Amino acid sequence: MKGEKNMYRQTIVTILLILSALNVCAEDSIKVSASDLQSLMQRVERLEQVQAHPQKKGYADSVGSVTRQRRFTIGGYGEITAKHCFYSNNYLRYGKNPEKYANDHYGEFDLPHVVIYMGYDFGKGWSVGTEIEFEHGGTESAVEIEEDEGGEYESEIERGGEVALEQFWLQKAFNRYAILRAGMQVIPVGGLNAHHESTEYFGVYRNAGDFTIIPSTWHEVALTFMGSTPNGWHYQAMFLPGLDSDRFGTKNWVKTGAGSPYEFKIANVFAGAARVDYTGVKGLRLSLSGYCGNSFRNTLSKSNNELDASAYKDVKGTVSIGAFDFQYKDHGIILRGSFTYGHLSDAALISQYNKTMRRESVSKKQDVASDALAAGIEAGYDFFSLNRKLVEKKQQFYVFARYDYYDSMFKYDGQLTDKAAWCGRHRVAVGINYFPIKQIGVKAEFSYGILKKGTRTDGTRGKLYNDEPQIALGIVYAGFFQL
């Protein structure tokens, strides 16, 4: 690193000597002002900073990956989607009479995520990153006078989406090996959280497995130590508040336990998260990540059974998550895969406790699994890579296939269970991705969900619920804007 800095300094000294000589020797030539020289020196200093803290592919957020390359950066990602589902969206479709809804279907148009992120490099290793996300088009409300209701004022929700500050952090980079970051940031557990931009997966929508059982995109106020080595290792270790067990549920396991329904994040318990990536082989990334922390009573709400303290005095609700994910990208091939497994201690007692929460509490009051899992793999081939002219135009056309298996109720109280059998399913998908330019993609996908078999009322095992086929279209973008 020191040699690279010396090289840049020697280069600038040489340029300054040449420019000075030109000023002296050429009366009618263009003069080089002091401000020009100062500007040139600033550019060299900027190059040194980039060399000291280069972009790292292993980091989990896009904002942090480029704030060291330009003083101010602005960018974003998003999706415009449409789908038609050849199954019911009635909340009773997983009830006692699923055949009643066998011929139902429905459609949706949506803006699942529209994200704007900005970063600024203050110099001397200090930088800031922000990310604002509009989910499902954001949210709108209005007050109107209703003529048919006696001229009454009426408040209406005109758009039911969300707006969230997903990232806001300050960072100090001492060198490539040691970077400290504090603030709201991505928790890079699992492949989807670490690589959640719209162009980082083939499907029209985010990969169903991780998206179902753990928070996505998972972001918390945290303190992070991270860095990288010249031979392709990247590492992150994080200290953050724990999840909230009273918001765990049957369908999404611990997914809704992140964040907070209050104006602040409760931190009665703490947790740690870590991620290691290896990118030392061309085209290949191998990643391990994990999370561990207690979750019980990390809330303001209390159970109606709170006086029965003896039953819950030793309950901790420790959430442990381990994940492996990888990507190979070369020779026109993209191959991605992930496996995530999670365990919740004291799951049966937490389920019991949550069901006695007060009616007005934020708890789902549902059974929660002790174990959940998600696994998926996808492969695509760029057929435009066979045509030299299309390669020169940097256009891509992938044909892909994907398989997922996930189950948010894989085990209950440590035992395999048919409880809520609809939570386990296989999903297969095929489709295309066309990229006219690197930052914009057009997607089409057909998927088929096959729900897990279970025990029928007559004691036999077999299919309990309707399959879930759908077609989907999407236009996506992800990139940074040149200002």
C-alpha positions as CSV (number, residue, x, y, z in Angstrom):
1,M,0.0,0.0,0.0
2,K,2.8,2.4,0.9
3,G,4.5,1.7,-2.5
4,E,1.3,2.6,-4.3
5,K,1.0,5.9,-2.4
6,N,4.7,6.7,-3.2
7,M,4.0,6.0,-6.8
8,Y,1.1,8.5,-6.9
9,R,3.2,11.2,-5.1
10,Q,6.1,10.7,-7.5
11,T,3.7,11.0,-10.5
12,I,2.2,14.2,-9.3
13,V,5.6,15.8,-8.5
14,T,6.7,14.9,-12.0
15,I,3.6,16.5,-13.5
16,L,4.1,19.7,-11.4
17,L,7.7,20.0,-12.5
18,I,6.7,19.7,-16.2
19,L,3.8,22.3,-15.8
20,S,6.1,24.7,-14.0
21,A,8.7,24.4,-16.8
22,L,6.0,25.1,-19.4
23,N,4.9,28.2,-17.5
24,V,8.4,29.5,-17.5
25,C,9.4,28.7,-21.1
26,A,6.2,29.4,-23.0
27,E,5.1,33.1,-22.7
28,D,2.0,32.7,-24.8
29,S,1.1,29.3,-23.5
30,I,-1.9,28.7,-21.1
31,K,-0.8,29.4,-17.6
32,V,-1.3,26.9,-14.8
33,S,-2.8,28.7,-11.8
34,A,-2.4,27.9,-8.1
35,S,-6.0,26.8,-8.0
36,D,-5.3,24.4,-10.8
37,L,-2.4,22.9,-8.9
38,Q,-4.4,22.7,-5.7
39,S,-7.2,20.9,-7.6
40,L,-4.7,18.4,-9.0
41,M,-3.3,17.7,-5.6
42,Q,-6.8,17.1,-4.2
43,R,-7.4,14.6,-7.0
44,V,-4.3,12.8,-6.1
45,E,-5.2,12.7,-2.4
46,R,-8.6,11.3,-3.5
47,L,-6.9,8.6,-5.5
48,E,-4.8,7.7,-2.4
49,Q,-8.0,7.4,-0.3
50,V,-9.6,5.1,-2.9
51,Q,-6.4,2.9,-2.9
52,A,-6.4,2.8,0.9
53,H,-10.1,1.9,1.1
54,P,-11.1,0.2,-2.1
55,Q,-14.6,-1.1,-3.0
56,K,-15.3,-4.5,-1.6
57,K,-17.6,-7.0,-3.2
58,G,-18.1,-8.7,0.1
59,Y,-19.9,-5.9,1.9
60,A,-23.6,-6.3,2.4
61,D,-24.9,-2.9,1.4
62,S,-24.6,-0.9,-1.9
63,V,-24.2,2.5,-0.2
64,G,-21.0,1.5,1.6
65,S,-19.5,-0.1,-1.5
66,V,-19.1,3.1,-3.4
67,T,-18.9,6.0,-0.9
68,R,-15.1,5.7,-1.0
69,Q,-15.0,6.0,-4.8
70,R,-16.7,9.4,-5.2
71,R,-17.2,12.2,-2.7
72,F,-21.0,12.2,-3.2
73,T,-23.0,9.2,-4.4
74,I,-26.7,8.8,-5.1
75,G,-28.4,5.7,-6.5
76,G,-31.1,3.3,-5.9
77,Y,-33.0,0.2,-6.9
78,G,-36.6,-0.9,-7.4
79,E,-39.1,-3.1,-9.0
80,I,-42.3,-2.6,-11.0
81,T,-44.2,-5.9,-10.9
82,A,-47.4,-7.6,-12.0
83,K,-48.6,-11.2,-11.2
84,H,-51.5,-13.5,-11.7
85,C,-52.0,-16.2,-9.1
86,F,-54.0,-19.3,-10.0
87,Y,-54.9,-19.9,-6.4
88,S,-57.0,-18.2,-3.7
89,N,-55.8,-15.4,-1.4
90,N,-58.7,-16.0,1.0
91,Y,-57.4,-16.2,4.5
92,L,-59.3,-19.5,5.0
93,R,-57.6,-21.3,2.1
94,Y,-55.5,-23.2,4.6
95,G,-58.4,-24.1,6.8
96,K,-60.6,-27.2,7.1
97,N,-62.1,-27.0,3.6
98,P,-59.3,-25.9,1.1
99,E,-61.1,-27.5,-1.8
100,K,-63.7,-24.8,-1.5
101,Y,-61.1,-22.3,-2.9
102,A,-59.6,-24.6,-5.5
103,N,-60.8,-22.6,-8.5
104,D,-60.1,-19.1,-7.1
105,H,-57.5,-16.8,-8.7
106,Y,-56.4,-13.2,-8.3
107,G,-53.9,-10.6,-9.7
108,E,-51.8,-7.8,-8.5
109,F,-49.8,-4.8,-9.8
110,D,-47.3,-3.5,-7.3
111,L,-44.1,-1.5,-6.6
112,P,-42.6,-3.8,-4.0
113,H,-39.5,-1.7,-3.3
114,V,-38.4,1.7,-4.5
115,V,-35.2,2.7,-2.8
116,I,-33.1,5.9,-2.9
117,Y,-29.6,5.8,-1.3
118,M,-27.0,8.5,-0.8
119,G,-23.5,8.5,0.5
120,Y,-20.9,11.1,1.2
121,D,-17.2,10.7,1.9
122,F,-15.9,13.5,4.2
123,G,-12.3,12.4,3.7
124,K,-9.8,11.1,6.2
125,G,-11.7,7.8,6.4
126,W,-15.0,9.3,7.5
127,S,-18.2,8.7,5.5
128,V,-22.0,8.5,5.9
129,G,-24.6,6.4,4.1
130,T,-28.4,6.6,4.0
131,E,-31.2,4.6,2.4
132,I,-34.9,5.4,2.2
133,E,-37.3,2.7,1.1
134,F,-40.8,3.1,-0.3
135,E,-42.6,-0.2,-0.1
136,H,-45.7,-0.9,-2.2
137,G,-45.8,2.7,-3.5
138,G,-45.4,4.4,-0.1
139,T,-48.4,5.6,2.0
140,E,-51.0,8.3,1.4
141,S,-53.8,9.7,3.5
142,A,-56.2,12.5,2.9
143,V,-59.1,14.4,4.6
144,E,-62.2,14.9,2.5
145,I,-65.8,16.3,2.9
146,E,-68.3,13.6,2.2
147,E,-71.4,15.1,0.5
148,D,-73.5,12.0,1.0
149,E,-72.7,11.8,4.7
150,G,-74.0,15.3,5.7
151,G,-70.8,17.1,4.8
152,E,-68.8,15.3,7.4
153,Y,-65.0,15.4,7.4
154,E,-63.6,12.0,6.8
155,S,-60.0,10.8,6.9
156,E,-59.0,8.1,4.4
157,I,-56.0,6.0,3.7
158,E,-55.6,6.2,-0.1
159,R,-52.5,4.1,-0.4
160,G,-51.5,1.3,2.0
161,G,-47.7,1.1,1.7
162,E,-44.7,1.9,3.9
163,V,-41.9,4.5,4.0
164,A,-38.8,3.5,6.1
165,L,-35.4,4.8,6.8
166,E,-33.5,1.5,6.2
167,Q,-30.0,2.8,6.6
168,F,-28.3,5.8,8.3
169,W,-24.8,5.2,9.5
170,L,-21.5,6.9,10.1
171,Q,-18.3,5.1,9.4
172,K,-14.6,5.5,10.1
173,A,-12.2,3.6,7.9
174,F,-8.7,3.3,9.6
175,N,-7.4,1.0,6.8
176,R,-8.7,-1.9,4.7
177,Y,-8.5,-4.2,7.7
178,A,-10.3,-2.1,10.3
179,I,-13.5,-0.1,9.7
180,L,-16.0,0.9,12.4
181,R,-19.6,1.7,11.5
182,A,-22.5,2.8,13.8
183,G,-26.1,3.5,13.0
184,M,-29.0,1.9,11.2
185,Q,-27.6,-0.7,8.8
186,V,-28.2,-4.0,7.0
187,I,-27.8,-7.2,9.1
188,P,-26.2,-9.4,6.4
189,V,-27.5,-12.8,7.7
190,G,-28.4,-15.1,4.8
191,G,-27.8,-14.5,1.1
192,L,-30.9,-12.4,0.5
193,N,-30.2,-9.8,3.2
194,A,-26.6,-9.4,1.9
195,H,-27.6,-9.2,-1.8
196,H,-31.1,-7.9,-1.9
197,E,-30.9,-5.5,-4.9
198,S,-33.3,-6.3,-7.7
199,T,-30.6,-7.3,-10.2
200,E,-29.0,-9.8,-7.7
201,Y,-31.6,-12.6,-8.1
202,F,-33.4,-14.0,-11.1
203,G,-37.0,-14.0,-9.8
204,V,-39.5,-11.2,-10.2
205,Y,-39.8,-11.2,-6.5
206,R,-37.3,-11.8,-3.8
207,N,-36.3,-15.4,-3.0
208,A,-39.2,-16.9,-1.0
209,G,-37.2,-18.9,1.6
210,D,-35.2,-16.3,3.5
211,F,-37.8,-13.7,2.8
212,T,-40.4,-15.9,4.7
213,I,-38.6,-17.0,7.8
214,I,-36.1,-14.2,8.7
215,P,-36.4,-10.4,8.5
216,S,-35.8,-9.0,5.0
217,T,-34.3,-6.5,4.4
218,W,-33.1,-6.9,8.0
219,H,-31.9,-3.5,9.3
220,E,-31.2,-2.5,12.9
221,V,-29.2,0.2,14.8
222,A,-26.0,-1.6,15.4
223,L,-22.2,-1.2,16.0
224,T,-20.1,-3.0,13.4
225,F,-16.4,-3.9,13.0
226,M,-15.5,-5.0,9.5
227,G,-12.6,-5.2,7.0
228,S,-11.0,-7.1,4.2
229,T,-7.7,-8.7,3.2
230,P,-5.9,-8.4,-0.1
231,N,-6.5,-12.1,-0.9
232,G,-10.3,-11.9,-1.0
233,W,-11.5,-12.3,2.6
234,H,-14.2,-9.9,3.9
235,Y,-15.5,-10.0,7.5
236,Q,-18.2,-8.2,9.6
237,A,-19.0,-8.5,13.3
238,M,-22.0,-6.7,14.7
239,F,-23.5,-5.8,18.1
240,L,-27.2,-5.1,18.1
241,P,-30.5,-5.3,20.1
242,G,-32.2,-8.6,20.2
243,L,-35.4,-9.7,18.3
244,D,-38.8,-9.4,20.0
245,S,-40.4,-12.8,20.7
246,D,-43.9,-11.6,21.2
247,R,-44.1,-10.7,17.5
248,F,-43.0,-14.1,16.3
249,G,-45.6,-16.1,14.4
250,T,-46.6,-19.3,12.6
251,K,-46.2,-18.2,9.0
252,N,-43.0,-16.1,9.2
253,W,-41.2,-17.6,12.3
254,V,-39.0,-14.7,13.6
255,K,-39.3,-12.4,10.6
256,T,-41.6,-9.8,12.2
257,G,-39.5,-9.7,15.5
258,A,-37.1,-7.2,14.0
259,G,-37.5,-3.4,14.2
260,S,-40.0,-2.0,16.6
261,P,-43.7,-0.8,16.5
262,Y,-42.7,1.9,18.9
263,E,-40.7,5.2,18.3
264,F,-37.5,3.5,19.5
265,K,-36.0,0.0,19.4
266,I,-36.3,-1.8,22.7
267,A,-33.0,-3.3,23.9
268,N,-33.8,-5.3,27.0
269,V,-31.7,-8.1,25.4
270,F,-28.8,-8.0,23.0
271,A,-27.5,-10.0,20.1
272,G,-24.5,-10.5,17.8
273,A,-24.3,-11.2,14.1
274,A,-21.3,-12.0,11.8
275,R,-20.6,-12.6,8.2
276,V,-17.5,-13.9,6.3
277,D,-17.2,-13.8,2.5
278,Y,-14.4,-15.2,0.3
279,T,-14.0,-13.8,-3.2
280,G,-10.4,-14.8,-3.9
281,V,-11.3,-17.0,-6.9
282,K,-12.5,-15.3,-10.1
283,G,-16.3,-15.3,-10.4
284,L,-16.8,-17.2,-7.1
285,R,-18.2,-15.9,-3.8
286,L,-18.5,-18.2,-0.7
287,S,-20.2,-16.8,2.4
288,L,-21.0,-17.9,6.0
289,S,-23.2,-15.8,8.3
290,G,-24.9,-16.1,11.6
291,Y,-26.9,-14.5,14.4
292,C,-27.4,-15.3,18.1
293,G,-29.4,-13.5,20.8
294,N,-32.1,-13.7,23.3
295,S,-35.6,-12.5,22.5
296,F,-38.0,-13.1,25.4
297,R,-39.5,-10.0,27.1
298,N,-37.8,-7.7,24.7
299,T,-41.1,-5.7,24.6
300,L,-43.2,-3.1,26.4
301,S,-46.3,-5.4,26.3
302,K,-47.0,-7.8,29.1
303,S,-49.0,-11.1,29.2
304,N,-52.2,-11.5,31.2
305,N,-50.3,-14.4,32.8
306,E,-47.5,-12.2,34.0
307,L,-48.2,-13.0,37.6
308,D,-47.3,-16.6,36.9
309,A,-43.6,-15.7,37.0
310,S,-42.4,-19.2,38.0
311,A,-43.4,-20.7,34.6
312,Y,-41.3,-18.2,32.6
313,K,-38.5,-17.3,35.0
314,D,-35.9,-19.3,33.0
315,V,-37.2,-18.5,29.5
316,K,-34.7,-16.7,27.3
317,G,-36.0,-17.4,23.8
318,T,-32.5,-17.6,22.3
319,V,-32.6,-17.2,18.5
320,S,-29.7,-18.9,16.7
321,I,-29.5,-18.6,12.9
322,G,-26.8,-20.1,10.6
323,A,-26.6,-19.5,6.9
324,F,-24.4,-20.4,3.9
325,D,-24.7,-18.8,0.5
326,F,-22.7,-18.7,-2.7
327,Q,-22.5,-17.3,-6.2
328,Y,-20.5,-18.3,-9.3
329,K,-20.6,-15.9,-12.2
330,D,-18.4,-16.4,-15.2
331,H,-18.5,-17.7,-18.8
332,G,-22.1,-16.6,-19.2
333,I,-23.2,-18.7,-16.2
334,I,-24.7,-17.6,-13.0
335,L,-25.2,-20.1,-10.2
336,R,-26.5,-19.0,-6.8
337,G,-27.6,-21.0,-3.7
338,S,-28.3,-20.6,0.0
339,F,-29.2,-22.6,3.0
340,T,-30.5,-21.0,6.3
341,Y,-31.4,-22.9,9.5
342,G,-32.8,-21.3,12.6
343,H,-33.5,-22.5,16.2
344,L,-35.6,-20.8,18.9
345,S,-35.2,-22.1,22.4
346,D,-38.3,-22.3,24.7
347,A,-40.5,-22.1,21.7
348,A,-43.5,-23.9,23.3
349,L,-43.4,-21.6,26.4
350,I,-43.1,-18.5,24.2
351,S,-46.1,-19.7,22.1
352,Q,-48.1,-20.2,25.4
353,Y,-47.0,-16.8,26.7
354,N,-47.9,-15.0,23.5
355,K,-51.4,-16.5,23.4
356,T,-52.1,-14.8,26.8
357,M,-50.9,-11.4,25.7
358,R,-53.5,-8.6,26.1
359,R,-55.8,-8.2,23.1
360,E,-54.5,-4.7,22.2
361,S,-50.8,-5.9,22.2
362,V,-48.8,-6.2,19.0
363,S,-48.3,-9.9,19.6
364,K,-49.6,-12.3,16.9
365,K,-50.7,-14.8,19.7
366,Q,-49.7,-17.8,17.6
367,D,-47.7,-21.0,17.8
368,V,-44.0,-20.4,17.0
369,A,-41.7,-23.1,15.7
370,S,-38.6,-24.2,17.5
371,D,-36.8,-24.8,14.1
372,A,-37.3,-23.3,10.7
373,L,-35.3,-23.7,7.5
374,A,-35.0,-22.3,4.0
375,A,-32.9,-23.7,1.0
376,G,-32.8,-22.5,-2.6
377,I,-30.7,-22.8,-5.7
378,E,-30.9,-21.0,-9.1
379,A,-29.0,-21.3,-12.3
380,G,-29.1,-19.2,-15.5
381,Y,-27.2,-18.9,-18.7
382,D,-26.7,-15.8,-20.8
383,F,-27.4,-16.8,-24.4
384,F,-26.3,-13.3,-25.6
385,S,-22.8,-14.3,-24.5
386,L,-22.6,-16.5,-27.6
387,N,-22.9,-13.4,-29.8
388,R,-19.9,-11.1,-30.0
389,K,-21.8,-8.1,-31.1
390,L,-24.3,-8.4,-28.2
391,V,-21.4,-8.9,-25.8
392,E,-19.9,-5.6,-27.1
393,K,-23.2,-3.9,-26.5
394,K,-23.1,-5.3,-22.9
395,Q,-26.6,-6.8,-23.3
396,Q,-27.6,-10.0,-21.5
397,F,-30.4,-12.5,-21.9
398,Y,-30.6,-15.2,-19.2
399,V,-32.8,-18.2,-19.2
400,F,-33.0,-19.5,-15.6
401,A,-34.5,-22.1,-13.3
402,R,-34.9,-22.0,-9.5
403,Y,-35.9,-24.5,-6.7
404,D,-36.8,-23.6,-3.1
405,Y,-37.8,-25.5,-0.1
406,Y,-38.8,-23.6,3.1
407,D,-40.7,-24.4,6.3
408,S,-41.5,-21.8,9.0
409,M,-42.9,-24.6,11.2
410,F,-40.3,-27.3,10.5
411,K,-40.2,-28.4,14.1
412,Y,-42.4,-27.5,17.1
413,D,-40.8,-27.9,20.5
414,G,-37.9,-29.8,18.9
415,Q,-40.1,-32.4,17.1
416,L,-41.0,-32.7,13.5
417,T,-44.6,-31.6,13.2
418,D,-47.7,-31.4,10.9
419,K,-48.9,-28.4,12.9
420,A,-49.6,-25.7,10.2
421,A,-48.4,-28.1,7.4
422,W,-49.1,-25.3,4.9
423,C,-46.0,-23.5,6.1
424,G,-43.8,-26.0,4.4
425,R,-43.6,-26.0,0.6
426,H,-41.5,-26.8,-2.4
427,R,-41.3,-24.1,-5.1
428,V,-40.0,-24.4,-8.7
429,A,-39.7,-21.6,-11.2
430,V,-38.4,-21.0,-14.7
431,G,-38.1,-17.7,-16.5
432,I,-36.0,-15.1,-18.4
433,N,-34.0,-12.0,-17.5
434,Y,-33.2,-9.5,-20.3
435,F,-30.8,-6.7,-19.5
436,P,-30.6,-4.0,-22.3
437,I,-28.1,-2.2,-20.1
438,K,-26.4,-3.4,-16.9
439,Q,-28.6,-1.4,-14.6
440,I,-32.0,-2.3,-16.0
441,G,-33.7,-5.7,-16.3
442,V,-36.9,-7.1,-17.7
443,K,-38.1,-10.3,-16.0
444,A,-40.7,-13.0,-16.7
445,E,-41.3,-16.0,-14.5
446,F,-43.6,-19.0,-14.0
447,S,-43.6,-20.6,-10.6
448,Y,-45.3,-23.5,-9.0
449,G,-45.7,-24.0,-5.2
450,I,-46.3,-27.5,-3.9
451,L,-47.4,-27.5,-0.3
452,K,-46.1,-30.0,2.2
453,K,-48.0,-33.2,2.8
454,G,-49.7,-33.8,6.1
455,T,-51.9,-36.0,8.2
456,R,-55.6,-36.1,7.1
457,T,-58.5,-36.4,9.4
458,D,-58.7,-40.2,8.6
459,G,-55.1,-40.7,9.8
460,T,-53.5,-41.1,6.4
461,R,-50.8,-38.9,5.0
462,G,-51.2,-37.0,1.8
463,K,-51.9,-33.7,0.1
464,L,-53.9,-31.3,2.3
465,Y,-53.9,-28.0,0.4
466,N,-54.1,-26.7,-3.2
467,D,-51.0,-26.1,-5.2
468,E,-50.0,-22.5,-5.9
469,P,-49.0,-21.7,-9.5
470,Q,-48.4,-18.1,-10.7
471,I,-47.0,-16.0,-13.6
472,A,-45.2,-12.8,-12.9
473,L,-43.6,-9.9,-14.9
474,G,-41.2,-7.2,-13.7
475,I,-39.1,-4.3,-14.7
476,V,-36.2,-3.7,-12.3
477,Y,-33.3,-1.3,-11.9
478,A,-30.3,-1.0,-9.6
479,G,-27.4,1.4,-9.9
480,F,-25.7,4.7,-9.1
481,F,-26.3,8.0,-10.9
482,Q,-23.6,10.1,-12.5
483,L,-24.0,13.7,-11.4
